[in-house]
Amino acid sequence: MTETQGAPRRKLTGRAFYESIGSPKMVLAPMVDQSEFAWRLLTRSFMSPKDAKSLLAYSPMFHARHFAGIAKFRSRHFQPMRFPLESIPEYGSPNVASDIYLDGRPDLDRPLMVQFCANKPEELLQAAKYVQPFCDAVDLNLGCPQGIAKKGHYGAFLQEDWDIVYDMISELDKNLDIPVTAKIRVLETKEKTLAYAKKILAAGASILAVHARQRDQKGHKTGLADWSLIRYLRENLPPETVLFANGNILRHEDIDRCLDATGADGVMSAEGNLYDPTIFAGRPSTLKNDRAYWQGRDGRGGYRMDFVFRRYMSIIYKYVLEIAEPKRKPLFSISDPARETPDSGDDFADEPPPNKRQKQGHGKSTKSEKSMDPNLVALQAHLFRLLRPLVAVHTEVRDALARSRAGDIAAFENVLNLTERAVREGLLDYQANPDKYEDTQDNSNEADTEEQNITDHESSLRAIRACKRPWWVCQPYVRPLPQEAMEKGSITLSKKERKILAEEEASASKLRSETNAQSVRQEQDVKDGLEQGETAAPAMICG
């Protein structure tokens, strides 16, 4: 039905909007310069076509003032069309199919939310109007804890300025043709967090994503997200509220655990996805061979890094560069006929990648211009995370990747060849010496001894044992918890922090003696429905 001129707009909000985009249970979180189109597509590619459509993804966080006021900034970060967004496009106007490019592409990149940081309603609205024809909702970042956010007075540093937050969300709700959503971090108390959430929802937010860590929990001080706070919000907010939970998602198995523990509608993964882009897919239903998904004697496994790397490069060639991918030989399999290990990476590709190209539609031909494409700029950082265990063993891959620059596709092809060689060596070594890789999965005496001094719920050792795979398999990165980081010398405390810690330790020691040494954290975990023996809880970091 066509609305008459001057009649109020009809747009879905809240749970009706959530249901209209498929009621997604899995959510790829917004990450600064790290959740761009190519990575979103790579993440979706491991899921079935149906499940891929139900994965909700967020764009990287964009600075609203820069996005609204600088055309070059828009073209370098958001590419829905083959031409730059020089002016605000009209919402609902049909697009010529040949003009559609990457971000928000209807056949590949939906549902999609575009996230902004801001502290002025008019700047946020201006930026949002540029993207609303190409996404399903606009999200306001209220959770960034970094120093740059403090300096710029946005993200989590708006937690004390509720009126500004309310005005920004209300401005979008009243003036956009699509819904507005928000992502927050929890505050000092659950009661204050609840009041903050109610304020945001009252302003017009259709979905509330909650990162269950406080503003100061970052870096070595990240620690664990407290799912009980999200459960508290679930039980005290109106039942129609759509909640996303963020934090503590390292593995695919953690998604259902989080849904059960929090009662949230969907679960976000940020850092877990960066180290393993297959996290939302889980294990394939059938294993035809080991060229894609590898499995050890003990049944533990995951997608091979060389397979994921190849697929990532295929996406770059097909959608970003829009040129033919080099012809490739099948990845090595243990079932292949025996052959000598090659002396160079050239054995793995039949032809080198082109050094130059004329990019159709955008007219980019120089290396300096090509390197500004957000999908090419992010490539190196993504690969360092994806290949983290591998480059710790094969430093030649690390060194080659460190020398690779955005837009230098030949350099990244070299890294891919080196990665394929390394994985082949690993597979052959596993076949000859499987115990070399599997004994670290067990509870060694050394690990047990170390863990005696740190309670189960404050140690990352169990998480490491649960997540650890051979170095050629995609796997999460398990950070040490703050107490462990201090013991290893990774972080130091100020005099004030040491005094507070001493007081907390004295109080905790007294409490342990009064409760037969059962920690408060263990009691709380049991109350929240978590089993004491679960291994995924310790040191799971997200975002």
C-alpha positions in Angstrom: 0.0 0.0 0.0 1.4 3.4 -1.0 1.4 6.1 1.7 -0.1 9.4 0.9 2.0 12.5 1.0 2.2 13.9 4.5 0.9 10.7 6.2 3.1 9.3 8.9 5.7 6.8 7.8 5.1 3.1 8.6 8.2 1.3 9.6 8.7 -1.8 11.7 10.3 -1.4 15.1 11.2 -3.6 18.1 10.3 -7.2 17.9 8.3 -6.8 14.7 11.4 -5.5 13.0 13.6 -8.3 14.5 11.2 -10.9 13.1 11.1 -9.2 9.7 14.9 -9.8 9.3 14.6 -13.5 10.2 14.9 -13.4 14.1 18.7 -14.0 13.9 20.2 -15.8 16.8 23.8 -15.3 15.6 25.3 -11.8 15.2 28.6 -10.7 13.8 29.6 -7.8 16.0 30.8 -4.3 14.8 34.6 -4.0 14.9 36.6 -0.9 14.0 38.1 -1.6 10.5 37.5 -5.3 11.0 34.0 -6.2 10.0 34.1 -5.0 6.5 32.2 -6.5 3.5 34.8 -9.2 2.5 35.1 -10.5 6.1 31.3 -10.5 6.6 31.0 -12.5 3.4 33.8 -14.9 4.4 32.0 -15.5 7.7 28.7 -16.2 6.0 30.3 -18.5 3.4 30.8 -21.3 5.9 27.1 -21.4 6.7 24.3 -23.0 4.6 22.6 -20.5 2.3 19.6 -20.4 4.6 21.7 -19.9 7.8 23.9 -17.3 6.1 20.8 -15.2 5.4 19.8 -15.4 9.1 23.2 -14.2 10.3 22.9 -10.5 11.2 26.1 -8.6 10.6 27.3 -5.1 11.6 29.5 -2.8 9.6 32.7 -1.5 11.2 32.1 1.5 13.5 32.2 4.8 11.6 32.7 8.2 13.0 29.4 10.1 12.3 30.9 13.5 11.9 33.6 12.4 9.4 31.1 10.2 7.6 28.6 13.0 7.2 31.0 15.7 6.3 33.8 14.1 4.2 32.9 12.5 0.9 36.3 10.8 0.6 35.9 9.3 4.1 32.6 7.7 3.0 34.0 6.3 -0.3 37.0 4.8 1.6 34.9 3.1 4.2 31.4 2.3 2.8 30.9 1.1 -0.8 27.3 0.3 -1.6 27.5 1.7 -5.1 30.1 1.9 -7.8 30.1 5.7 -7.5 30.9 7.8 -4.4 28.0 8.9 -2.2 28.4 12.6 -3.0 24.9 13.5 -1.7 22.3 11.9 0.5 20.5 9.2 -1.6 16.7 9.0 -1.5 15.4 6.2 0.6 13.3 3.7 -1.4 14.4 4.8 -4.8 15.3 1.8 -7.0 19.0 1.2 -7.8 20.3 0.2 -11.2 21.6 -3.4 -10.8 24.9 -2.6 -12.6 25.5 0.2 -10.0 25.3 -2.0 -6.9 28.7 -2.8 -5.5 29.5 -4.2 -2.1 28.2 -3.0 1.3 24.6 -3.9 1.9 24.3 -5.9 -1.4 20.9 -7.5 -1.2 21.9 -10.9 -2.5 25.0 -11.3 -0.3 25.2 -8.8 2.6 21.9 -8.7 4.4 20.7 -8.4 7.1 23.1 -5.6 7.8 23.3 -2.9 10.4 25.6 0.1 10.0 27.1 1.4 13.3 28.2 5.0 14.1 29.8 6.7 17.1 28.6 10.2 17.8 27.8 12.8 20.4 25.6 15.2 18.4 22.1 14.2 17.2 22.3 16.3 14.0 25.7 14.8 12.9 24.4 11.3 13.6 21.2 11.8 11.6 23.1 13.3 8.7 25.5 10.3 8.6 22.6 7.8 9.0 20.7 9.2 6.0 23.6 8.3 3.8 23.4 4.6 4.7 19.8 3.9 5.3 19.0 2.8 1.7 21.7 0.2 2.0 21.1 -1.4 5.4 18.3 -2.7 7.7 19.0 -0.5 10.7 21.4 2.1 12.1 23.2 1.3 15.3 24.7 3.8 17.9 27.9 2.7 19.5 27.7 3.3 23.3 30.3 0.6 24.2 33.7 1.6 22.8 36.1 1.7 25.8 39.2 2.9 24.0 41.2 6.0 24.8 40.2 7.7 21.5 36.6 7.3 22.5 37.3 9.0 25.8 39.1 11.9 24.0 36.3 12.2 21.5 33.6 11.8 24.1 31.7 8.9 22.5 31.1 5.2 22.9 31.2 4.0 26.5 32.2 7.5 27.7 28.6 8.7 27.1 27.5 6.6 30.1 27.3 9.7 32.3 25.4 11.7 29.6 22.1 10.0 29.4 20.3 13.0 27.9 22.7 13.2 25.0 22.2 9.5 24.4 18.4 9.8 24.5 18.4 12.8 22.1 20.6 11.0 19.5 18.5 7.8 19.5 15.2 9.8 19.5 16.4 11.9 16.6 17.0 8.8 14.5 13.8 7.1 15.5 11.8 10.2 14.5 13.6 11.0 11.2 14.9 7.8 9.7 12.9 5.3 7.5 14.6 2.4 9.2 15.0 1.5 12.9 17.7 2.6 15.2 19.5 0.2 17.6 22.1 0.6 20.3 25.1 -1.3 21.7 26.2 -0.7 25.3 28.5 -1.9 28.0 27.2 -2.7 31.5 27.6 -0.1 34.2 28.9 -0.3 37.8 25.7 -2.0 39.1 23.0 -4.1 37.6 20.4 -1.5 38.8 22.1 1.3 37.1 22.5 -0.8 33.9 18.8 -1.5 34.0 18.0 2.2 34.3 20.3 3.0 31.4 18.8 0.3 29.2 15.3 1.6 30.0 16.3 5.1 29.0 17.7 3.9 25.7 14.6 1.8 24.9 12.4 4.8 25.8 14.3 6.9 23.3 13.3 4.5 20.5 15.9 1.8 20.2 14.5 -1.3 18.6 17.2 -3.6 19.7 19.6 -3.4 22.6 23.0 -5.2 22.4 24.7 -5.6 25.7 28.4 -6.3 26.1 28.5 -7.7 29.6 31.8 -6.1 30.6 32.4 -2.7 32.1 34.1 0.2 30.5 37.5 -0.4 32.1 37.6 -4.1 31.1 39.9 -4.0 28.1 43.3 -5.2 27.1 45.0 -7.3 29.8 42.3 -6.2 32.2 39.5 -7.6 30.0 38.5 -10.5 32.3 35.2 -12.3 31.9 31.9 -10.9 30.8 29.2 -11.4 33.4 26.2 -13.1 31.7 24.2 -12.8 34.8 23.8 -9.1 34.2 22.2 -9.8 30.8 19.9 -12.3 32.5 18.9 -9.6 35.0 18.0 -7.2 32.1 16.0 -10.0 30.4 14.0 -10.6 33.5 13.4 -6.9 34.3 12.8 -5.3 30.9 9.5 -5.6 29.0 9.2 -9.1 27.5 9.0 -7.6 24.0 12.5 -6.1 24.3 15.0 -7.6 21.8 18.3 -8.3 23.5 21.6 -9.3 22.1 24.3 -10.7 24.4 28.0 -10.0 23.7 31.0 -11.4 25.5 32.6 -14.8 26.3 32.0 -16.3 22.9 35.1 -18.3 21.9 33.6 -21.4 20.2 30.5 -22.4 18.3 29.3 -24.3 21.4 29.3 -21.1 23.4 26.5 -19.6 21.4 23.8 -22.0 22.8 25.3 -21.7 26.3 25.0 -18.0 26.2 21.4 -18.1 24.9 20.4 -20.4 27.7 22.3 -18.5 30.4 21.1 -15.0 29.4 17.7 -15.5 27.8 18.9 -13.2 25.0 17.4 -13.3 21.6 20.8 -13.3 19.8 24.5 -13.7 20.5 27.3 -11.5 19.2 30.8 -12.6 18.5 33.6 -10.2 17.8 37.1 -11.4 18.8 36.0 -15.1 18.6 35.1 -14.4 14.9 38.3 -12.6 14.1 40.4 -15.6 15.1 38.0 -18.2 13.6 35.6 -16.8 11.0 33.9 -20.3 10.9 32.6 -19.8 14.5 29.0 -19.5 13.5 29.0 -22.5 11.2 30.1 -25.2 13.5 31.3 -28.6 12.3 30.2 -29.8 8.8 27.5 -32.4 8.8 29.6 -34.7 6.6 33.4 -34.9 6.2 34.3 -35.8 2.6 38.0 -35.3 3.0 40.5 -33.3 5.0 41.2 -30.5 2.5 38.7 -28.2 4.2 37.9 -29.5 7.7 40.6 -31.5 9.5 39.9 -33.9 12.3 42.4 -35.6 14.6 42.3 -39.1 16.1 40.6 -37.8 19.2 37.7 -36.3 17.2 38.8 -32.7 17.7 39.3 -30.5 14.7 38.4 -27.5 12.7 38.7 -25.8 9.4 42.3 -25.7 8.0 43.9 -22.3 7.8 45.0 -22.7 4.3 41.5 -23.5 3.2 40.0 -20.5 4.9 42.9 -18.3 3.6 42.1 -19.5 0.0 38.4 -18.7 0.4 39.2 -15.3 1.7 41.4 -14.5 -1.3 38.7 -15.9 -3.6 36.3 -13.3 -2.2 38.8 -10.5 -2.7 39.4 -11.5 -6.3 35.7 -12.0 -7.2 34.0 -9.1 -5.4 36.6 -6.5 -4.6 39.1 -6.7 -7.4 36.7 -8.2 -9.9 39.3 -10.2 -11.7 39.9 -13.9 -12.2 41.6 -15.8 -9.4 44.8 -17.6 -10.3 44.3 -21.3 -11.1 45.1 -23.4 -8.1 45.9 -27.0 -7.5 43.9 -28.8 -4.9 45.0 -28.4 -1.3 47.2 -31.2 0.1 45.5 -34.2 1.6 47.0 -37.0 3.5 45.2 -39.3 1.1 47.2 -37.8 -1.8 49.9 -40.0 -3.5 53.3 -39.5 -1.8 55.5 -36.8 -3.3 58.5 -34.8 -2.2 58.0 -31.6 -0.3 58.5 -28.7 -2.7 61.3 -26.3 -2.3 59.3 -23.2 -3.1 55.7 -22.0 -2.9 55.5 -22.0 -6.7 54.4 -25.6 -6.6 51.0 -24.6 -5.2 49.8 -22.2 -7.9 49.7 -22.8 -11.7 50.0 -19.1 -12.5 51.0 -15.9 -10.6 48.4 -13.2 -9.8 48.3 -10.1 -12.0 50.4 -7.2 -10.7 48.2 -4.6 -12.2 44.6 -4.2 -13.1 42.1 -1.5 -14.2 39.3 -1.9 -11.7 35.9 -1.8 -13.5 33.5 0.9 -12.5 35.9 2.7 -10.0 38.7 3.6 -12.4 41.4 2.8 -9.8 44.7 1.8 -11.3 47.5 2.9 -9.0 48.7 1.0 -6.0 48.2 3.9 -3.7 44.6 4.3 -4.7 43.8 0.6 -4.6 45.3 0.3 -1.1 42.7 2.6 0.4 39.9 0.0 -0.3 38.7 -1.0 3.2 38.6 -4.7 2.2 42.3 -4.6 1.1 43.4 -2.4 4.0 42.0 -5.0 6.5 43.5 -8.0 4.9 46.9 -8.1 6.7 45.4 -7.6 10.2 42.8 -10.3 9.6 45.5 -12.7 8.5 47.7 -12.1 11.5 44.8 -13.1 13.7 43.6 -16.0 11.6 47.2 -17.4 11.3 48.3 -16.6 14.9 49.1 -20.2 16.0 50.7 -21.0 12.6 53.1 -18.0 12.4 54.3 -18.8 15.9 55.7 -22.0 14.5 56.5 -20.9 10.9 58.2 -17.5 11.3 58.8 -17.3 7.6 55.0 -16.9 7.1 55.0 -14.2 9.8 57.8 -12.3 8.2 56.3 -12.5 4.7 53.0 -11.3 6.0 54.6 -8.4 7.9 56.1 -7.2 4.6 52.8 -7.4 2.7 51.1 -4.1 2.1 47.4 -3.3 1.2 46.8 -3.7 -2.5 49.9 -5.8 -3.1 48.1 -9.0 -4.0 51.2 -10.7 -5.2 52.7 -10.4 -1.7 49.6 -11.9 -0.2 49.7 -14.7 -2.7 53.2 -15.5 -1.6 51.9 -15.6 2.0 49.2 -18.0 0.9 51.7 -20.3 -0.8 53.9 -20.3 2.3 50.9 -21.1 4.5 49.9 -24.0 2.3 53.4 -25.4 2.5 53.4 -25.0 6.3 50.0 -26.8 6.7 51.2 -29.6 4.5 54.2 -30.1 6.7 52.0 -30.0 9.8 49.7 -32.7 8.4 52.6 -35.0 7.5 54.1 -34.5 10.9 50.8 -35.3 12.6 50.5 -38.5 10.6 54.0 -39.5 11.7 53.8 -38.2 15.3 50.2 -37.7 16.5 51.1 -37.9 20.2 53.2 -34.7 19.7 50.0 -32.7 19.1 47.5 -34.5 21.3 49.2 -34.8 24.6 48.8 -31.0 25.2 45.1 -31.5 25.2 45.2 -33.6 28.4 45.5 -32.4 31.9 49.2 -32.4 32.5 50.7 -32.5 35.9 52.3 -29.1 35.3 48.9 -27.6 34.4 47.2 -29.1 37.4 50.0 -27.8 39.7 49.6 -24.3 38.4 45.9 -24.4 38.6 46.0 -25.3 42.3 46.9 -21.7 43.0 44.2 -20.2 40.9 40.5 -21.1 41.1 38.9 -22.8 38.1 36.8 -19.7 37.4 39.8 -17.4 37.4 42.1 -19.4 35.2 42.3 -19.6 31.4 44.0 -23.0 31.6 40.8 -25.0 31.2 39.7 -22.8 28.3 43.0 -23.3 26.6 42.7 -27.1 26.9 39.2 -27.0 25.6 40.0 -24.8 22.6 43.5 -25.9 21.7 43.9 -27.4 18.3 47.0 -28.2 16.2 48.5 -24.9 14.8 47.2 -25.4 11.3 43.5 -25.4 12.5 41.4 -22.2 13.0 41.1 -21.7 16.8 40.2 -19.0 19.3 42.8 -16.9 21.1 42.5 -17.3 24.9 43.7 -14.3 26.8 45.1 -14.6 30.3 42.8 -13.2 32.9 43.9 -10.1 34.8 45.3 -12.1 37.8 47.3 -14.3 35.5 48.5 -11.4 33.5 49.8 -9.7 36.7 51.6 -12.9 37.8 53.3 -13.1 34.4 54.2 -9.4 34.5 52.1 -8.4 31.5 50.4 -5.7 33.5 51.3 -3.7 36.6 49.1 -1.9 39.1 49.3 1.6 40.5 49.6 2.2 44.2 45.8 2.9 44.4 45.0 -0.3 42.4 47.3 -2.3 44.6 45.7 -1.0 47.8 42.2 -1.8 46.5 43.4 -5.3 45.4 44.9 -6.0 48.8 41.6 -5.0 50.5 39.6 -7.2 48.1 42.0 -10.2 48.7 41.7 -9.8 52.5 37.9 -9.7 52.3 37.9 -12.7 49.9 40.2 -14.6 52.2 37.9 -14.1 55.2 34.8 -15.0 53.1 36.5 -18.2 51.9 37.3 -19.3 55.4 33.6 -18.8 56.3 32.3 -20.7 53.4 34.6 -23.7 53.4 36.8 -22.2 50.7 34.0 -22.0 48.1 34.5 -18.8 46.1 31.8 -16.2 45.6 32.3 -16.5 41.9 31.6 -20.2 41.9 28.5 -19.7 43.9 27.2 -17.1 41.6 28.0 -19.3 38.5 25.9 -22.1 40.0 23.0 -19.7 40.8 23.2 -18.5 37.2 22.7 -22.0 35.9 26.3 -22.7 34.8 27.8 -26.0 35.6 31.0 -25.9 37.7 32.8 -28.2 35.3 32.2 -26.3 32.1 35.4 -25.4 30.3 34.3 -22.6 28.0 33.8 -20.0 30.7 37.3 -18.9 31.6 39.1 -16.2 29.6 36.7 -15.9 26.8 37.1 -12.4 25.4 35.0 -10.7 22.8 35.3 -7.2 21.2 
